[in-house]
Amino acid sequence: MTMGRDGLTRQGFLGGALAAAAALGGGAAAQGAEPHRRPIPSSGETLPVIGLGTWRGFDVGAGPAERAPLREVVSTLLSAGGRVIDSSPMYGRAEGVAGDIVAELKARERSFLATKVWTSGREAGIAQMKRSFALLRTERLDLMQIHNLLDWRTHLPTLRAWKEEGRIRYLGISHYTESAYDAVEAVLRAERLDVLQINYALDDRAAEERLLPLAAERGVAVLVNRPFGGGGLLRRLARQPLPDYAAELDCTSWAEILLKFVVGHPAVTCAIPGTADPGHMAANLRAGTGRLPDEALRRRMAATLPA
């Protein structure tokens, strides 16, 4: 599940940061810089470290006015070298909107399409996944995840068979709450997976205690949802000056700082912040370029997060 409310938390302060970045021009964090990439351990294929979540923001109708900004969001992602677009049947109309836009842009080969199965029962799961294929307008999905571990023992054999048949390229599980971490850990230890999607942020670091090290140990890629925290963090930080280490990270906004903290963890493959705003998408992508924090700086970032 990806946080889709960044438009509400960033509207007031990100515009100035964008203008400042544009005025600076050039530099490692400038638009057009090559994004950092991380491998999917099970294959060695690499993904850019910043992707796109579609929760809430992509749950819109078919009107041109509703979809135009989302088309620009996807175009901005792909033009900067981004690939990952994550969705779910849980996200209302988001799968169909994302699928339509990728098709309109003729960008299927440049996109890494990820979605989820979120129902109980084998036949219901198969029917839901087939609908996701249709909505995303593809005959082969890059990643299918068992959403929130719902009926995972039933769905996992289907996903393994579909991967063997080439219908999906990767399989995984997802969750977004610390209360499920024990169950997530048990599945990670018991099953061979390609991907774990989990929540992780500068103010929500429980995943780094066991799940992120375990994913690295087990050779599982990690997609991070809710990288801006569970609620209100960006709005609160908007009242704070940028920390002195911002320049060390080529950052001009708190949003970039929060994302660089997340993708600075070596176990993280890709962060997937949700947005329906092209300007926010561009700022998010800049966090995937330039200098990333090492472990010492990440500890400093966590220790000095404003109250």
Secondary structure as UniProt FT lines:
FT   HELIX           6..10
FT   TURN            11..13
FT   HELIX           14..24
FT   TURN            28..29
FT   TURN            31..32
FT   STRAND          37..39
FT   TURN            41..43
FT   STRAND          46..48
FT   STRAND          52..53
FT   TURN            55..58
FT   HELIX           64..79
FT   TURN            80..81
FT   STRAND          84..86
FT   HELIX           89..91
FT   TURN            92..93
FT   HELIX           94..104
FT   TURN            105..106
FT   HELIX           108..110
FT   STRAND          112..117
FT   HELIX           122..135
FT   TURN            136..137
FT   STRAND          141..147
FT   TURN            148..151
FT   HELIX           152..165
FT   STRAND          168..174
FT   HELIX           178..180
FT   HELIX           181..190
FT   STRAND          195..199
FT   TURN            202..203
FT   HELIX           206..208
FT   TURN            209..210
FT   HELIX           211..218
FT   STRAND          221..225
FT   TURN            227..228
FT   HELIX           233..237
FT   TURN            238..239
FT   HELIX           244..249
FT   HELIX           254..263
FT   TURN            266..267
FT   STRAND          270..271
FT   HELIX           278..286
FT   TURN            287..288
FT   HELIX           295..303
//
